[in-house]
Amino acid sequence: MVHSADAGAPDGDTWVRSALAELSAMPGVHRAGLALAEGGGRRLLFSASDRDNGVAVDWCEVDAYEDVPLNHSVRTGEQVVGTLDHLAGEYPAFIGRQAASTCAIASVPMVSAGHVHGGFALFYDTPQPFDHQQMQGLEDLGARLGAGLRRAQRATTHASRSLTDEPVPEGAMAATYRVVAHPSAVGPARGFMRSSLSGWGVDADTIEDAVLCLSELVTNAVIHTESGCELRVVLDHGVLTTTIRDGGSSRVVDLSRVSVEPLAVHGRGLQIVSAVASRWGSELDAVGMTVWFVLEPTVEPKLSEPV
């Protein structure tokens, strides 16, 4: 389902307009779409070249689990390409909505810092070979746009960084916890995660995986920031999403001159998160870092009232 986004467009409109203009100018492309992951990967913000993006980018909010090619690319990091006839079997509703002038589609993830930040879709009105050379070119373009998006995020300051201000899907269970900037706070954060998930009826194996990932990311946050972090756990239709948001450091750093990703400092911890979580991602801005990971419980949780 697609509906209007209440939170408004994200920062970086200049980058978005530039990306859409570049994509639209590619040979054979009559329409281009761009999606950015948000809400811990549960939602995508989508815009397209045929919208009025002059004053501000015209975004809509898309359910990240809707069965369309671009969502698949953002979730899995895989390209989806083909003619409409080729894709109709897997995406019948989506293909049925396409303009008569469209004869082929390419959906490509935008990757930076080792994970997917969003993706782009190209709608062609001329036949495409989708051979090795073209596929490699699309992959390289996804990496370049991902790097540009990362730079735009690093220059952005959000008006509010509190996870309590972010909406929770209807019917989902959610809990939020504040972690002080001290290594001793990691243990209570693990306890909060364990007790919250146990109360929701999440299976023991998923709880242990969630606590392990949380421990690595919260430790990273409290070591490298001076303001601690905030974490939120959301259980929505069996999908467990955990978001950790730190407030950054008070040290004066020109982020445009920092070449090393902050997340790269504890490579072993991120390797654990990458191996255990179904998906994970991060967003860096001028205030701090937001990291999220997703786990899918193996047992349907018991019903409970949202927290």
C-alpha positions, 0 to 999 in steps of 0.5 A: 500500500502507498500513502502520503508520508506524514513526516515530510521529505527527508533532508538532501533534496538537492541530491535527490533532484540531481539523482533523478535528473541523471537517471531520467537522462539515461538512454531509453529511460522515460521515467525514474524512481528513487526509494530511501529506506527509513523507519528501521527498514520497515518503510521506504520513501519514494519519489519519481522524476514525473512528480513536481519536485521543484519546491520540495521533493514530492515523497510518498511512503511505501510499505517495504514489504509490498511485492514490487521490484524496487522493494525486493532490491532494497530488501535483498541487495539484488537487481531485478531487470526484465521486460514487462512480460518477463516480470509479470509472473512474479509481480502481476499487480505491479506490472498491470499498473505500468504505462503502455509505453513501458517495455522494460524495467530495471530495479537496482539497490544503492549500496554504501558502507556495506549495506543498502540505503535505498534503490532506484528504478528505471522504466524504459520505453525501448528494448534493453539487452540487460547483458553483463556490461549493462548489469555491471554499469547499473551496479556501479551506478548504484554504488556511486549514488549510494556513496552520494547519498551517504555524503548527503546524510553526513551533512544533514542535521535532523530537527528531532532525533528522539525515537519516541517521536517516530510513529509505530505501525498500527497494532505493533508492539514497541518499547523505548529505552535510554542508555547513558554514556557509560560502558556499565549501561550496556548490561541494563540495555540487554536486560531491557531487550530480554524482558521486553521480548520475553513479555511479547512471547518472542522465541528464545533463539530470537531473543538471544540473537537480538540481545547479541546484536544489541550488545554490539551496537550499544557498546559501539555507541557508548564508547564513541559518543558522549551522550549515550544512545536511545533504543527502540524495539518494534514487533510488527507482524512477526518482524522484530526491528531494533533501532539504536540512535546516538547523539554524536560527540561534542568534539568538533569534527568536520564530517566532510573530511572524515574518510573512515566510516564510524561503523568500521571501528568495531569490525568484529561487532558488525560482522556479528550483526551482519551474520545474525540479523536478517537485514541491517542498516545505518544512517549518519548525519551531522548529529550522530548515527542511527543503526537498525537491524531486523530479525524474524522470530520463528514462532508467532508471538502472543498478542499483547497491547502496544507499549 
